[in-house]
């Protein structure tokens, strides 16, 4: 005999997908986004249905959503929930890469997605397609090529020039990414990737050595684009953004570079038909701004910006995704006072055998916020001294 505790209502409904168990590349910041997204949906009259399976997160508290399905965030489980609840749509942008990966299944089964649509998200997620889009738009990006075999990779590396960044598409936390400097390292890296991720294409980018890295987060309603934050990394390019200390607002980038980043962010957002959130990673070398990648979802920096500027950006973005509001409906007034620094937190002391060297694959297990009044703060000066020494080598 089986029982069903879920009573179906006639209200309009939205399913919000969580990120499942916390792991490197996907942690508590996505739970923050899910919680604020659920609360925003409730404010505009939706019955909220949360799908997540982590007992340590606020999104699975009994009083957050109208209904909680404590289930793995996998298609097999989600399909049964959707068949039963028949929601008006699903939000995939708030639960990190785990939720975003389910967009394809939703699209294939004609299940509505609130916010940016699957085909547009896929252009950003597929690194080869995204680079092709940048080429069409005349936006600079590192030279790249796509490989499906080790021989393809060697040919591409000769065309783009060493050092190269080897990376697969559709991965979490920079999984499998490596910077290599010769044919032997490249061949080993590609064979490993193709073995670990069969069926995935390998993208090979020219690595911009001695470059600086920065990023923007924005909200778009399909017409207007609002840049919610622009951050400059203290660590140079080549260190995963999740392992980098990011300063809000930028502390050394020229106004020309910042204006270019804002222009590219708005153009890319419109080109991708973004309705909701978009994070873009940049590399800057000799005042030239290159676009590295775009993530059509809540990034781990959106909660950081929301706390630093005291603006409920996830609430705003969720209402834009649901189609109940435009950006112009909100009076956005960030409280700017000095600088905020996102500092990564590492757990190397708990894993003594782990390689502590930072690179393009993420290793941090969390983050903290440091507020400073000015750039004379001793903590900032010490961090920036290390960056200056690296860039001048």
C-alpha positions in Angstrom: 0.0 0.0 0.0 1.4 3.4 -0.9 0.4 7.0 0.2 0.8 10.4 -1.5 1.2 13.4 0.7 1.1 15.9 -2.2 -2.3 17.5 -2.9 -2.7 19.0 -6.3 -4.0 22.6 -6.4 -5.3 24.7 -9.3 -2.8 27.5 -8.6 -0.1 28.5 -11.1 3.1 26.6 -10.2 6.8 26.8 -10.7 9.4 24.1 -10.0 12.8 25.4 -8.8 15.7 23.0 -9.3 18.4 22.9 -6.6 22.0 21.8 -6.9 21.9 18.6 -4.9 24.9 17.8 -2.6 27.5 20.5 -2.1 30.7 19.8 -3.9 33.7 21.7 -5.2 32.4 24.1 -7.9 28.9 24.1 -6.5 28.2 25.0 -2.9 26.1 27.0 -0.5 25.9 30.1 -2.8 23.5 28.2 -5.1 21.3 27.3 -2.2 21.2 31.1 -1.4 20.0 31.7 -5.0 17.4 28.9 -4.9 15.9 30.2 -1.6 15.6 33.8 -2.8 14.2 32.6 -6.1 11.5 30.6 -4.3 10.6 33.5 -2.1 10.4 35.8 -5.1 8.0 33.4 -6.9 5.8 33.2 -3.8 5.6 37.0 -3.7 4.2 37.1 -7.3 1.6 34.4 -6.6 3.2 31.1 -7.7 2.9 27.9 -5.8 6.5 27.0 -5.4 7.8 23.4 -5.7 11.4 22.9 -4.6 13.4 19.8 -5.9 16.6 19.2 -4.0 18.2 16.5 -1.9 20.6 18.2 0.5 19.5 18.2 4.2 22.2 20.8 5.1 20.7 23.5 2.9 18.1 26.2 3.7 16.2 25.4 0.4 15.1 22.1 2.0 13.7 23.6 5.1 10.0 22.8 5.5 8.9 26.4 5.5 10.7 27.8 2.4 8.7 26.4 -0.5 5.1 25.4 -0.7 6.2 21.9 -1.5 9.5 20.2 -1.2 10.4 17.0 -3.1 13.5 15.7 -1.3 14.7 13.8 -4.4 18.0 13.6 -6.4 18.2 16.3 -9.0 18.2 13.7 -11.9 15.9 13.5 -14.9 14.3 10.2 -13.8 13.0 11.7 -10.6 12.2 15.2 -12.0 10.1 13.7 -14.8 7.8 11.9 -12.3 7.4 15.1 -10.3 6.5 17.2 -13.4 4.1 14.6 -14.7 2.3 14.6 -11.4 2.4 18.4 -10.6 2.0 19.7 -14.1 3.8 23.1 -13.4 3.6 26.1 -15.6 7.3 26.0 -15.9 10.7 25.2 -14.4 13.5 27.5 -13.2 17.0 26.0 -14.0 19.2 29.1 -13.6 19.5 29.1 -9.8 20.8 25.6 -9.0 24.3 25.7 -10.6 25.5 23.4 -13.3 23.5 20.4 -12.0 20.1 22.2 -12.6 21.3 23.8 -15.9 22.2 20.4 -17.4 18.5 19.3 -17.1 17.4 22.0 -19.5 18.0 19.8 -22.5 15.7 17.1 -21.2 13.0 19.7 -20.3 13.3 21.0 -23.9 13.1 17.6 -25.5 9.9 16.8 -23.6 8.3 20.2 -24.3 8.3 21.3 -20.7 8.4 25.1 -20.3 11.5 26.7 -18.9 11.2 30.1 -17.2 13.8 32.6 -18.3 16.5 31.9 -20.9 15.6 29.1 -23.2 17.5 25.9 -23.7 18.9 26.6 -27.2 20.3 29.9 -26.2 21.8 28.5 -23.0 23.4 25.7 -25.0 25.2 28.2 -27.3 26.9 29.6 -24.2 27.5 26.2 -22.6 29.0 24.7 -25.8 32.4 26.4 -25.8 32.9 25.9 -29.5 29.5 27.4 -30.5 30.1 30.3 -28.1 33.4 31.1 -29.7 31.8 31.0 -33.1 29.2 33.5 -31.8 31.9 35.8 -30.6 33.6 35.6 -34.0 30.4 36.7 -35.7 30.0 39.6 -33.3 33.6 40.8 -33.7 34.4 40.3 -30.0 38.0 39.2 -29.2 38.5 35.8 -27.7 41.6 33.5 -27.4 42.3 31.5 -30.6 40.8 28.0 -30.3 40.1 24.8 -32.0 38.0 21.7 -31.3 39.4 18.2 -31.1 37.8 14.7 -30.9 41.1 12.8 -31.0 44.7 13.3 -29.8 45.8 13.8 -33.4 43.2 16.6 -33.8 44.5 18.2 -30.6 48.1 18.2 -31.8 47.1 19.9 -35.1 45.0 22.5 -33.3 47.8 23.3 -30.8 50.2 24.0 -33.7 47.6 26.4 -35.2 46.8 28.4 -32.0 50.3 28.2 -30.4 51.5 27.0 -27.0 50.7 27.4 -24.1 47.2 26.1 -24.5 44.2 25.5 -22.2 42.6 22.1 -22.7 39.0 21.9 -21.5 35.8 20.0 -22.2 32.3 21.6 -22.6 29.5 21.2 -20.1 31.6 20.7 -17.0 31.4 21.8 -13.3 34.1 23.7 -11.5 36.6 23.6 -14.4 36.7 19.8 -14.2 39.5 18.4 -16.3 40.9 21.7 -17.4 44.7 21.9 -17.8 47.3 24.3 -19.1 49.9 22.5 -21.2 53.1 23.6 -22.9 54.1 20.9 -25.3 52.9 18.0 -27.4 53.5 15.3 -24.8 51.5 17.1 -22.1 48.7 17.8 -24.6 48.4 14.2 -25.8 48.2 12.9 -22.2 45.6 15.6 -21.2 43.4 14.9 -24.2 43.5 11.1 -23.9 42.6 11.5 -20.2 39.7 13.8 -20.9 38.3 11.6 -23.7 38.5 8.6 -21.4 36.8 10.3 -18.5 34.2 12.1 -20.5 33.4 10.0 -23.6 31.4 11.7 -26.3 32.5 15.2 -25.2 34.5 17.4 -27.5 37.7 18.9 -26.2 38.3 22.6 -26.8 41.9 23.9 -27.1 42.4 27.6 -26.5 45.6 29.6 -26.7 46.3 30.5 -23.1 46.9 34.3 -22.6 49.9 34.1 -20.3 50.5 37.1 -17.9 46.9 38.3 -18.5 44.6 39.7 -15.8 41.1 38.2 -15.3 37.8 39.9 -14.5 34.1 39.1 -14.7 30.7 40.7 -14.8 27.3 39.5 -13.6 24.2 40.9 -15.2 20.4 40.6 -15.4 18.5 40.9 -18.6 14.8 41.0 -19.4 15.4 40.4 -23.1 15.4 44.1 -23.8 17.3 45.9 -21.0 20.5 44.6 -19.5 21.6 45.7 -16.0 25.2 45.1 -14.9 24.9 44.2 -11.3 28.6 43.9 -10.6 32.0 44.0 -12.2 34.9 42.2 -10.4 38.7 42.2 -10.9 40.6 39.1 -9.8 43.7 39.5 -7.7 45.1 36.2 -9.0 46.1 36.3 -12.7 44.4 34.4 -15.5 44.8 30.7 -15.3 43.5 30.3 -11.8 39.8 29.2 -11.7 37.5 32.0 -10.8 36.2 30.1 -7.8 39.8 30.0 -6.4 40.5 33.6 -7.1 40.1 36.6 -4.8 37.7 39.0 -6.7 37.5 42.7 -5.9 34.2 44.6 -6.3 34.4 47.1 -7.9 37.7 46.8 -10.0 40.7 48.4 -8.4 43.2 48.8 -11.3 41.4 48.3 -14.6 41.3 51.4 -16.8 38.0 53.0 -17.5 38.4 52.0 -21.1 38.6 48.3 -20.1 35.6 48.6 -17.8 33.6 50.3 -20.5 34.5 47.6 -23.0 33.5 44.8 -20.5 30.2 46.5 -20.0 29.6 46.8 -23.7 30.5 43.2 -24.4 28.3 42.0 -21.5 25.3 43.8 -22.9 25.8 42.7 -26.5 26.4 39.1 -25.6 23.3 39.1 -23.3 21.1 40.4 -26.1 22.6 38.0 -28.6 22.0 35.0 -26.3 18.4 36.2 -25.7 19.1 36.1 -21.9 16.1 36.4 -19.6 17.6 36.3 -16.2 21.2 36.0 -15.1 24.5 35.9 -17.1 28.1 35.7 -15.8 30.9 36.5 -18.2 34.6 35.8 -17.7 37.2 38.1 -19.3 41.0 38.1 -19.8 42.7 41.5 -20.2 46.2 41.8 -21.7 47.8 45.0 -23.0 44.4 46.8 -22.6 42.8 44.3 -24.9 39.6 42.7 -23.5 39.1 39.0 -24.4 35.9 37.0 -23.6 36.7 33.6 -22.1 33.3 32.2 -21.4 29.7 32.9 -20.4 27.5 31.2 -17.9 23.8 31.7 -18.4 22.8 31.1 -14.7 23.3 32.5 -11.2 27.1 32.4 -10.6 28.8 31.9 -7.2 29.4 35.7 -7.3 25.8 36.9 -7.4 25.2 36.3 -3.7 28.5 38.0 -3.0 27.4 41.1 -5.0 23.9 41.1 -3.4 25.4 41.1 0.1 28.1 43.7 -0.8 25.7 46.1 -2.4 22.7 45.3 -0.2 20.4 44.7 -3.2 18.2 41.6 -3.6 19.5 40.7 -7.1 18.2 37.1 -7.1 14.7 38.3 -6.2 14.8 40.7 -9.1 16.2 38.1 -11.5 13.6 35.5 -10.5 10.7 37.9 -11.2 12.3 38.7 -14.5 12.6 35.0 -15.4 8.9 34.4 -14.4 7.9 37.2 -16.7 6.0 39.2 -14.1 8.5 42.1 -14.0 10.8 44.1 -16.2 14.1 45.6 -15.0 12.6 49.1 -15.3 10.0 48.0 -12.6 12.7 48.1 -9.9 14.5 50.9 -8.3 18.0 49.5 -8.0 20.3 51.6 -5.7 23.5 49.7 -4.7 25.2 50.9 -1.5 28.8 51.4 -2.5 31.3 52.1 0.3 34.9 51.1 -0.3 35.6 47.6 -1.7 34.4 44.1 -1.1 36.7 41.1 -1.7 35.5 37.6 -2.3 38.1 35.3 -0.7 38.2 31.6 -1.4 38.2 29.1 1.5 40.3 26.0 1.1 40.3 22.7 3.1 43.7 21.5 2.3 44.4 20.8 6.0 41.7 18.1 5.9 43.2 16.4 2.9 47.0 16.4 3.4 47.8 14.4 0.3 46.0 16.8 -2.2 48.0 18.9 -4.6 47.7 22.5 -3.3 48.8 24.1 -6.5 46.0 26.3 -8.0 45.1 26.2 -11.7 42.1 26.1 -14.0 40.4 23.3 -12.1 38.6 24.6 -9.0 39.8 23.4 -5.5 38.2 25.8 -3.0 35.4 24.6 -0.8 33.7 27.9 0.1 34.2 31.6 0.3 34.2 34.6 2.6 33.7 38.3 2.2 36.2 41.0 3.3 35.2 44.6 3.4 37.9 47.3 3.1 37.6 51.1 3.1 40.4 51.7 0.6 43.3 50.0 -1.3 45.7 50.8 1.6 44.3 47.9 3.6 47.2 45.6 4.6 45.4 42.4 3.6 44.7 43.8 0.1 48.3 45.1 -0.3 49.8 41.7 0.5 47.5 39.9 -2.0 48.2 42.5 -4.7 51.9 42.3 -4.2 51.9 38.6 -5.1 50.0 39.4 -8.3 52.3 42.2 -9.3 55.3 39.9 -8.8 53.7 37.3 -11.1 52.8 39.7 -13.8 56.2 41.3 -13.9 58.1 38.0 -14.2 
